[in-house]
């Protein structure tokens, strides 16, 4: 990389790590993540599921707040899923949920 190029990949990685640290530390305060360590996930699903199923699943979750039902519905339409986490002095870790 030349000195004139923006370090985009490094900036994205550092921003992700910083945001994950802030996100996880929020559990120490009065406002906490509803799903705990599974609050930030990466899901692999077929493209046709996005406009067909995701709006309904998301709306149901927002209306009733049932995280377990949301995760079950998400699992029924997705191929794989990982939770994202970070520990001090370690890189971002993906833990496969299904």
Secondary structure by P-SEA (a helix, b strand, c coil): ccccccaaaaaaaaaaaaaaaaaaacccccccccccccccbbbbbccccccccaaaaaaaaaacccaaaaaaaaaacccbbbbbbccccccbbbbbcc
